[in-house]
Amino acid sequence: MRRKQVGFAAALFAVGVVALTACGQGAAQSGSPAPAQEQVRTTAEAETDAQSGVDFLRGTANSNKADQNTGDRAPESAPVEVRQKWVELRAGNAGGLEPAVVNGKGLSVYWFSDDPVNGGVSNCNGECAKTWPAITVTKGTRLFFPGIRRENIGFIKRQDGQFQVTIGGRPAYLFTKDKKAGDILGQNVGGKWFVMNPEGKRAVPKAEAQPAPGAKPASSVTFFSGKNQKDFGDSFAVGVKVEAQCADLRGGFQSLSPDGAVKIWSEPGCKGKSAVVSGPVDDTSAAPIGFPDGVKSYIRA
């Protein structure tokens, strides 16, 4: 019997900076800013997927205080139940491809051209799966997805009975020869394996990525206190919902990863310099944004 795809159809995910405006221009905003939002390193309650039993949480593994000895950062020899404690799939940079999907270790995530899009099946099993391990989950797995739209994430049931994550209808895999963040040794292997972007399509070099007019408004965004979406050491991340009302951040945030278009400001209260972005930003102090003190408020674009 043909297996059915679990999840939602892929939604548009635009990349890059799409507009840079003066304060008060562009996105609609309310007459007065909302009170400053309480920020903590952990995010709000999880959304549990009714079909898979997976818990979806905004923010990163670190900001949600995930156990660093489990999940994506568990040893390869760890039992599968330990490695499935949590999974992080985030929009980032993979060897110059951006936005690209990487996991909680920063390892590149791939798709296989022999897998039919939205086909509900993986054609990489047995020996193939030893080289290209599937990203799998189970009931109770905590899934963090900064920079990826929730509706782009789904699940299929594999031949071994495990549930595999899909992005944009494509099953997601790792490559065993990639050993560190930024490795893309699996790119174009056999002309069939490619690093995926947050829509489940082929990730391309950042210089080739084009802003898309009319990008879908962001529903969530992860702000990072440090540059390059750093979420360790003395840097931390905050995952927030994006509403059609101005919200303040506590302090200035130097990078961000939205799942759609969001308008950001250099000052609290949606004042000062502003910009609309729709993909990962590694350094908000750099051109064309140019916020030397980081992002201090935001609103849905």
KOLLUMLO-355554 format. One record per residue (C-alpha): residue number from 1; chain; z, y, x. Coordinates in steps of 0.25 Angstrom, whole numbers, always signed. Layout:
BEGIN
<rec mike="NUM" fivex="A" w="Z" v="Y" u="X"/>
...
REM end
This chain:
BEGIN
<rec mike="1" fivex="A" w="+0" v="+0" u="+0"/>
<rec mike="2" fivex="A" w="-3" v="+14" u="+5"/>
<rec mike="3" fivex="A" w="+9" v="+21" u="+10"/>
<rec mike="4" fivex="A" w="+11" v="+35" u="+4"/>
<rec mike="5" fivex="A" w="+13" v="+47" u="+12"/>
<rec mike="6" fivex="A" w="+27" v="+53" u="+9"/>
<rec mike="7" fivex="A" w="+29" v="+68" u="+11"/>
<rec mike="8" fivex="A" w="+20" v="+80" u="+7"/>
<rec mike="9" fivex="A" w="+6" v="+84" u="+11"/>
<rec mike="10" fivex="A" w="+4" v="+93" u="+23"/>
<rec mike="11" fivex="A" w="+5" v="+108" u="+21"/>
<rec mike="12" fivex="A" w="-1" v="+119" u="+29"/>
<rec mike="13" fivex="A" w="+7" v="+123" u="+42"/>
<rec mike="14" fivex="A" w="+2" v="+135" u="+49"/>
<rec mike="15" fivex="A" w="+5" v="+138" u="+63"/>
<rec mike="16" fivex="A" w="+7" v="+150" u="+72"/>
<rec mike="17" fivex="A" w="+10" v="+165" u="+69"/>
<rec mike="18" fivex="A" w="+2" v="+169" u="+57"/>
<rec mike="19" fivex="A" w="+6" v="+183" u="+55"/>
<rec mike="20" fivex="A" w="+14" v="+194" u="+62"/>
<rec mike="21" fivex="A" w="+18" v="+206" u="+53"/>
<rec mike="22" fivex="A" w="+26" v="+218" u="+53"/>
<rec mike="23" fivex="A" w="+39" v="+217" u="+45"/>
<rec mike="24" fivex="A" w="+38" v="+217" u="+30"/>
<rec mike="25" fivex="A" w="+23" v="+212" u="+30"/>
<rec mike="26" fivex="A" w="+18" v="+198" u="+27"/>
<rec mike="27" fivex="A" w="+28" v="+189" u="+20"/>
<rec mike="28" fivex="A" w="+35" v="+193" u="+7"/>
<rec mike="29" fivex="A" w="+50" v="+195" u="+8"/>
<rec mike="30" fivex="A" w="+62" v="+198" u="-1"/>
<rec mike="31" fivex="A" w="+67" v="+212" u="-2"/>
<rec mike="32" fivex="A" w="+80" v="+209" u="+6"/>
<rec mike="33" fivex="A" w="+83" v="+198" u="+17"/>
<rec mike="34" fivex="A" w="+91" v="+186" u="+14"/>
<rec mike="35" fivex="A" w="+104" v="+185" u="+20"/>
<rec mike="36" fivex="A" w="+104" v="+179" u="+34"/>
<rec mike="37" fivex="A" w="+103" v="+164" u="+34"/>
<rec mike="38" fivex="A" w="+114" v="+156" u="+39"/>
<rec mike="39" fivex="A" w="+108" v="+148" u="+51"/>
<rec mike="40" fivex="A" w="+114" v="+135" u="+57"/>
<rec mike="41" fivex="A" w="+108" v="+125" u="+66"/>
<rec mike="42" fivex="A" w="+107" v="+115" u="+55"/>
<rec mike="43" fivex="A" w="+98" v="+117" u="+43"/>
<rec mike="44" fivex="A" w="+101" v="+116" u="+28"/>
<rec mike="45" fivex="A" w="+101" v="+103" u="+20"/>
<rec mike="46" fivex="A" w="+90" v="+92" u="+22"/>
<rec mike="47" fivex="A" w="+79" v="+90" u="+12"/>
<rec mike="48" fivex="A" w="+78" v="+75" u="+10"/>
<rec mike="49" fivex="A" w="+64" v="+69" u="+7"/>
<rec mike="50" fivex="A" w="+65" v="+61" u="-5"/>
<rec mike="51" fivex="A" w="+55" v="+50" u="-1"/>
<rec mike="52" fivex="A" w="+58" v="+48" u="+14"/>
<rec mike="53" fivex="A" w="+73" v="+52" u="+14"/>
<rec mike="54" fivex="A" w="+71" v="+61" u="+26"/>
<rec mike="55" fivex="A" w="+79" v="+73" u="+27"/>
<rec mike="56" fivex="A" w="+71" v="+86" u="+30"/>
<rec mike="57" fivex="A" w="+78" v="+97" u="+37"/>
<rec mike="58" fivex="A" w="+74" v="+111" u="+42"/>
<rec mike="59" fivex="A" w="+76" v="+115" u="+56"/>
<rec mike="60" fivex="A" w="+76" v="+106" u="+69"/>
<rec mike="61" fivex="A" w="+84" v="+94" u="+73"/>
<rec mike="62" fivex="A" w="+93" v="+102" u="+82"/>
<rec mike="63" fivex="A" w="+95" v="+113" u="+71"/>
<rec mike="64" fivex="A" w="+99" v="+101" u="+62"/>
<rec mike="65" fivex="A" w="+108" v="+95" u="+72"/>
<rec mike="66" fivex="A" w="+101" v="+82" u="+73"/>
<rec mike="67" fivex="A" w="+107" v="+72" u="+82"/>
<rec mike="68" fivex="A" w="+100" v="+73" u="+95"/>
<rec mike="69" fivex="A" w="+101" v="+58" u="+98"/>
<rec mike="70" fivex="A" w="+94" v="+54" u="+86"/>
<rec mike="71" fivex="A" w="+81" v="+57" u="+79"/>
<rec mike="72" fivex="A" w="+69" v="+63" u="+87"/>
<rec mike="73" fivex="A" w="+78" v="+64" u="+99"/>
<rec mike="74" fivex="A" w="+84" v="+50" u="+99"/>
<rec mike="75" fivex="A" w="+80" v="+40" u="+111"/>
<rec mike="76" fivex="A" w="+67" v="+32" u="+108"/>
<rec mike="77" fivex="A" w="+76" v="+20" u="+109"/>
<rec mike="78" fivex="A" w="+85" v="+25" u="+97"/>
<rec mike="79" fivex="A" w="+84" v="+17" u="+84"/>
<rec mike="80" fivex="A" w="+74" v="+22" u="+74"/>
<rec mike="81" fivex="A" w="+86" v="+26" u="+65"/>
<rec mike="82" fivex="A" w="+91" v="+35" u="+76"/>
<rec mike="83" fivex="A" w="+78" v="+41" u="+78"/>
<rec mike="84" fivex="A" w="+76" v="+44" u="+63"/>
<rec mike="85" fivex="A" w="+88" v="+52" u="+62"/>
<rec mike="86" fivex="A" w="+80" v="+64" u="+63"/>
<rec mike="87" fivex="A" w="+66" v="+69" u="+65"/>
<rec mike="88" fivex="A" w="+61" v="+82" u="+69"/>
<rec mike="89" fivex="A" w="+46" v="+87" u="+67"/>
<rec mike="90" fivex="A" w="+44" v="+101" u="+71"/>
<rec mike="91" fivex="A" w="+33" v="+111" u="+73"/>
<rec mike="92" fivex="A" w="+32" v="+114" u="+88"/>
<rec mike="93" fivex="A" w="+24" v="+113" u="+101"/>
<rec mike="94" fivex="A" w="+18" v="+100" u="+106"/>
<rec mike="95" fivex="A" w="+11" v="+102" u="+120"/>
<rec mike="96" fivex="A" w="+5" v="+115" u="+115"/>
<rec mike="97" fivex="A" w="+1" v="+110" u="+101"/>
<rec mike="98" fivex="A" w="+8" v="+119" u="+91"/>
<rec mike="99" fivex="A" w="+13" v="+118" u="+80"/>
<rec mike="100" fivex="A" w="+15" v="+103" u="+83"/>
<rec mike="101" fivex="A" w="+25" v="+93" u="+77"/>
<rec mike="102" fivex="A" w="+35" v="+88" u="+87"/>
<rec mike="103" fivex="A" w="+48" v="+80" u="+85"/>
<rec mike="104" fivex="A" w="+62" v="+83" u="+88"/>
<rec mike="105" fivex="A" w="+60" v="+80" u="+103"/>
<rec mike="106" fivex="A" w="+48" v="+89" u="+103"/>
<rec mike="107" fivex="A" w="+38" v="+77" u="+104"/>
<rec mike="108" fivex="A" w="+25" v="+79" u="+98"/>
<rec mike="109" fivex="A" w="+21" v="+72" u="+84"/>
<rec mike="110" fivex="A" w="+8" v="+66" u="+82"/>
<rec mike="111" fivex="A" w="-1" v="+61" u="+71"/>
<rec mike="112" fivex="A" w="-11" v="+50" u="+71"/>
<rec mike="113" fivex="A" w="-26" v="+52" u="+66"/>
<rec mike="114" fivex="A" w="-26" v="+37" u="+61"/>
<rec mike="115" fivex="A" w="-15" v="+41" u="+51"/>
<rec mike="116" fivex="A" w="-21" v="+46" u="+38"/>
<rec mike="117" fivex="A" w="-16" v="+59" u="+34"/>
<rec mike="118" fivex="A" w="-7" v="+57" u="+22"/>
<rec mike="119" fivex="A" w="-10" v="+43" u="+22"/>
<rec mike="120" fivex="A" w="+4" v="+38" u="+22"/>
<rec mike="121" fivex="A" w="+2" v="+28" u="+34"/>
<rec mike="122" fivex="A" w="+3" v="+28" u="+49"/>
<rec mike="123" fivex="A" w="-7" v="+20" u="+57"/>
<rec mike="124" fivex="A" w="+1" v="+20" u="+69"/>
<rec mike="125" fivex="A" w="+10" v="+8" u="+69"/>
<rec mike="126" fivex="A" w="+14" v="-4" u="+79"/>
<rec mike="127" fivex="A" w="+10" v="-1" u="+93"/>
<rec mike="128" fivex="A" w="+4" v="+13" u="+89"/>
<rec mike="129" fivex="A" w="+18" v="+17" u="+84"/>
<rec mike="130" fivex="A" w="+24" v="+14" u="+97"/>
<rec mike="131" fivex="A" w="+16" v="+24" u="+104"/>
<rec mike="132" fivex="A" w="+16" v="+34" u="+92"/>
<rec mike="133" fivex="A" w="+30" v="+32" u="+85"/>
<rec mike="134" fivex="A" w="+30" v="+37" u="+71"/>
<rec mike="135" fivex="A" w="+40" v="+48" u="+67"/>
<rec mike="136" fivex="A" w="+48" v="+41" u="+57"/>
<rec mike="137" fivex="A" w="+60" v="+44" u="+48"/>
<rec mike="138" fivex="A" w="+69" v="+37" u="+38"/>
<rec mike="139" fivex="A" w="+78" v="+41" u="+27"/>
<rec mike="140" fivex="A" w="+88" v="+51" u="+32"/>
<rec mike="141" fivex="A" w="+80" v="+56" u="+44"/>
<rec mike="142" fivex="A" w="+82" v="+71" u="+46"/>
<rec mike="143" fivex="A" w="+68" v="+77" u="+48"/>
<rec mike="144" fivex="A" w="+67" v="+91" u="+54"/>
<rec mike="145" fivex="A" w="+54" v="+98" u="+53"/>
<rec mike="146" fivex="A" w="+54" v="+112" u="+58"/>
<rec mike="147" fivex="A" w="+40" v="+119" u="+57"/>
<rec mike="148" fivex="A" w="+34" v="+108" u="+48"/>
<rec mike="149" fivex="A" w="+33" v="+109" u="+33"/>
<rec mike="150" fivex="A" w="+41" v="+99" u="+25"/>
<rec mike="151" fivex="A" w="+29" v="+95" u="+16"/>
<rec mike="152" fivex="A" w="+21" v="+91" u="+29"/>
<rec mike="153" fivex="A" w="+31" v="+80" u="+32"/>
<rec mike="154" fivex="A" w="+30" v="+66" u="+25"/>
<rec mike="155" fivex="A" w="+32" v="+52" u="+28"/>
<rec mike="156" fivex="A" w="+25" v="+38" u="+28"/>
<rec mike="157" fivex="A" w="+30" v="+24" u="+29"/>
<rec mike="158" fivex="A" w="+25" v="+17" u="+41"/>
<rec mike="159" fivex="A" w="+22" v="+2" u="+43"/>
<rec mike="160" fivex="A" w="+35" v="+0" u="+49"/>
<rec mike="161" fivex="A" w="+42" v="+6" u="+37"/>
<rec mike="162" fivex="A" w="+46" v="+19" u="+44"/>
<rec mike="163" fivex="A" w="+43" v="+32" u="+38"/>
<rec mike="164" fivex="A" w="+35" v="+41" u="+47"/>
<rec mike="165" fivex="A" w="+34" v="+56" u="+46"/>
<rec mike="166" fivex="A" w="+21" v="+63" u="+42"/>
<rec mike="167" fivex="A" w="+17" v="+77" u="+44"/>
<rec mike="168" fivex="A" w="+5" v="+82" u="+36"/>
<rec mike="169" fivex="A" w="+3" v="+68" u="+32"/>
<rec mike="170" fivex="A" w="+2" v="+62" u="+46"/>
<rec mike="171" fivex="A" w="+12" v="+52" u="+52"/>
<rec mike="172" fivex="A" w="+19" v="+58" u="+64"/>
<rec mike="173" fivex="A" w="+21" v="+51" u="+77"/>
<rec mike="174" fivex="A" w="+26" v="+53" u="+91"/>
<rec mike="175" fivex="A" w="+19" v="+49" u="+104"/>
<rec mike="176" fivex="A" w="+27" v="+40" u="+114"/>
<rec mike="177" fivex="A" w="+21" v="+47" u="+126"/>
<rec mike="178" fivex="A" w="+26" v="+60" u="+122"/>
<rec mike="179" fivex="A" w="+39" v="+62" u="+129"/>
<rec mike="180" fivex="A" w="+43" v="+76" u="+128"/>
<rec mike="181" fivex="A" w="+41" v="+88" u="+120"/>
<rec mike="182" fivex="A" w="+27" v="+94" u="+121"/>
<rec mike="183" fivex="A" w="+21" v="+81" u="+125"/>
<rec mike="184" fivex="A" w="+8" v="+78" u="+117"/>
<rec mike="185" fivex="A" w="+3" v="+66" u="+124"/>
<rec mike="186" fivex="A" w="-1" v="+60" u="+111"/>
<rec mike="187" fivex="A" w="-11" v="+71" u="+107"/>
<rec mike="188" fivex="A" w="-25" v="+66" u="+104"/>
<rec mike="189" fivex="A" w="-22" v="+52" u="+109"/>
<rec mike="190" fivex="A" w="-33" v="+43" u="+105"/>
<rec mike="191" fivex="A" w="-39" v="+55" u="+97"/>
<rec mike="192" fivex="A" w="-29" v="+51" u="+86"/>
<rec mike="193" fivex="A" w="-15" v="+57" u="+89"/>
<rec mike="194" fivex="A" w="-12" v="+71" u="+88"/>
<rec mike="195" fivex="A" w="+0" v="+80" u="+88"/>
<rec mike="196" fivex="A" w="+3" v="+85" u="+74"/>
<rec mike="197" fivex="A" w="+6" v="+99" u="+69"/>
<rec mike="198" fivex="A" w="+16" v="+102" u="+57"/>
<rec mike="199" fivex="A" w="+4" v="+99" u="+47"/>
<rec mike="200" fivex="A" w="+2" v="+86" u="+53"/>
<rec mike="201" fivex="A" w="-11" v="+90" u="+59"/>
<rec mike="202" fivex="A" w="-16" v="+91" u="+74"/>
<rec mike="203" fivex="A" w="-7" v="+101" u="+82"/>
<rec mike="204" fivex="A" w="-15" v="+110" u="+90"/>
<rec mike="205" fivex="A" w="-13" v="+120" u="+102"/>
<rec mike="206" fivex="A" w="-5" v="+132" u="+98"/>
<rec mike="207" fivex="A" w="-17" v="+141" u="+102"/>
<rec mike="208" fivex="A" w="-26" v="+134" u="+92"/>
<rec mike="209" fivex="A" w="-16" v="+135" u="+80"/>
<rec mike="210" fivex="A" w="-20" v="+145" u="+70"/>
<rec mike="211" fivex="A" w="-11" v="+153" u="+61"/>
<rec mike="212" fivex="A" w="-15" v="+149" u="+46"/>
<rec mike="213" fivex="A" w="-15" v="+161" u="+36"/>
<rec mike="214" fivex="A" w="-7" v="+158" u="+24"/>
<rec mike="215" fivex="A" w="+2" v="+148" u="+30"/>
<rec mike="216" fivex="A" w="+12" v="+141" u="+21"/>
<rec mike="217" fivex="A" w="+25" v="+148" u="+20"/>
<rec mike="218" fivex="A" w="+36" v="+142" u="+28"/>
<rec mike="219" fivex="A" w="+47" v="+134" u="+21"/>
<rec mike="220" fivex="A" w="+56" v="+132" u="+33"/>
<rec mike="221" fivex="A" w="+57" v="+137" u="+48"/>
<rec mike="222" fivex="A" w="+65" v="+133" u="+60"/>
<rec mike="223" fivex="A" w="+69" v="+145" u="+69"/>
<rec mike="224" fivex="A" w="+73" v="+142" u="+83"/>
<rec mike="225" fivex="A" w="+83" v="+151" u="+91"/>
<rec mike="226" fivex="A" w="+75" v="+149" u="+104"/>
<rec mike="227" fivex="A" w="+60" v="+149" u="+107"/>
<rec mike="228" fivex="A" w="+50" v="+137" u="+106"/>
<rec mike="229" fivex="A" w="+58" v="+131" u="+95"/>
<rec mike="230" fivex="A" w="+69" v="+127" u="+104"/>
<rec mike="231" fivex="A" w="+80" v="+119" u="+97"/>
<rec mike="232" fivex="A" w="+89" v="+115" u="+107"/>
<rec mike="233" fivex="A" w="+99" v="+121" u="+118"/>
<rec mike="234" fivex="A" w="+103" v="+135" u="+114"/>
<rec mike="235" fivex="A" w="+92" v="+136" u="+104"/>
<rec mike="236" fivex="A" w="+93" v="+131" u="+89"/>
<rec mike="237" fivex="A" w="+84" v="+131" u="+77"/>
<rec mike="238" fivex="A" w="+87" v="+135" u="+62"/>
<rec mike="239" fivex="A" w="+78" v="+129" u="+51"/>
<rec mike="240" fivex="A" w="+77" v="+138" u="+38"/>
<rec mike="241" fivex="A" w="+70" v="+138" u="+25"/>
<rec mike="242" fivex="A" w="+60" v="+150" u="+24"/>
<rec mike="243" fivex="A" w="+61" v="+158" u="+11"/>
<rec mike="244" fivex="A" w="+54" v="+170" u="+5"/>
<rec mike="245" fivex="A" w="+66" v="+178" u="+8"/>
<rec mike="246" fivex="A" w="+69" v="+184" u="+22"/>
<rec mike="247" fivex="A" w="+80" v="+176" u="+30"/>
<rec mike="248" fivex="A" w="+87" v="+180" u="+42"/>
<rec mike="249" fivex="A" w="+89" v="+172" u="+55"/>
<rec mike="250" fivex="A" w="+102" v="+173" u="+63"/>
<rec mike="251" fivex="A" w="+97" v="+178" u="+76"/>
<rec mike="252" fivex="A" w="+82" v="+178" u="+82"/>
<rec mike="253" fivex="A" w="+75" v="+165" u="+82"/>
<rec mike="254" fivex="A" w="+64" v="+163" u="+93"/>
<rec mike="255" fivex="A" w="+55" v="+152" u="+87"/>
<rec mike="256" fivex="A" w="+52" v="+145" u="+74"/>
<rec mike="257" fivex="A" w="+45" v="+134" u="+67"/>
<rec mike="258" fivex="A" w="+41" v="+137" u="+53"/>
<rec mike="259" fivex="A" w="+34" v="+127" u="+43"/>
<rec mike="260" fivex="A" w="+25" v="+138" u="+38"/>
<rec mike="261" fivex="A" w="+24" v="+153" u="+38"/>
<rec mike="262" fivex="A" w="+37" v="+161" u="+40"/>
<rec mike="263" fivex="A" w="+39" v="+176" u="+42"/>
<rec mike="264" fivex="A" w="+48" v="+180" u="+53"/>
<rec mike="265" fivex="A" w="+55" v="+193" u="+57"/>
<rec mike="266" fivex="A" w="+61" v="+198" u="+70"/>
<rec mike="267" fivex="A" w="+73" v="+205" u="+62"/>
<rec mike="268" fivex="A" w="+83" v="+200" u="+51"/>
<rec mike="269" fivex="A" w="+79" v="+203" u="+37"/>
<rec mike="270" fivex="A" w="+64" v="+201" u="+39"/>
<rec mike="271" fivex="A" w="+63" v="+214" u="+47"/>
<rec mike="272" fivex="A" w="+57" v="+218" u="+60"/>
<rec mike="273" fivex="A" w="+44" v="+211" u="+66"/>
<rec mike="274" fivex="A" w="+39" v="+199" u="+58"/>
<rec mike="275" fivex="A" w="+29" v="+188" u="+59"/>
<rec mike="276" fivex="A" w="+24" v="+176" u="+50"/>
<rec mike="277" fivex="A" w="+23" v="+163" u="+57"/>
<rec mike="278" fivex="A" w="+19" v="+149" u="+52"/>
<rec mike="279" fivex="A" w="+21" v="+140" u="+64"/>
<rec mike="280" fivex="A" w="+31" v="+137" u="+76"/>
<rec mike="281" fivex="A" w="+34" v="+150" u="+84"/>
<rec mike="282" fivex="A" w="+39" v="+147" u="+98"/>
<rec mike="283" fivex="A" w="+44" v="+161" u="+102"/>
<rec mike="284" fivex="A" w="+45" v="+172" u="+92"/>
<rec mike="285" fivex="A" w="+47" v="+183" u="+103"/>
<rec mike="286" fivex="A" w="+33" v="+180" u="+108"/>
<rec mike="287" fivex="A" w="+20" v="+186" u="+102"/>
<rec mike="288" fivex="A" w="+15" v="+187" u="+91"/>
<rec mike="289" fivex="A" w="+29" v="+187" u="+85"/>
<rec mike="290" fivex="A" w="+37" v="+194" u="+95"/>
<rec mike="291" fivex="A" w="+51" v="+194" u="+90"/>
<rec mike="292" fivex="A" w="+59" v="+195" u="+102"/>
<rec mike="293" fivex="A" w="+72" v="+192" u="+95"/>
<rec mike="294" fivex="A" w="+66" v="+181" u="+87"/>
<rec mike="295" fivex="A" w="+65" v="+179" u="+72"/>
<rec mike="296" fivex="A" w="+76" v="+184" u="+63"/>
<rec mike="297" fivex="A" w="+72" v="+183" u="+49"/>
<rec mike="298" fivex="A" w="+61" v="+176" u="+41"/>
<rec mike="299" fivex="A" w="+54" v="+174" u="+28"/>
<rec mike="300" fivex="A" w="+44" v="+165" u="+21"/>
<rec mike="301" fivex="A" w="+30" v="+170" u="+25"/>
REM end
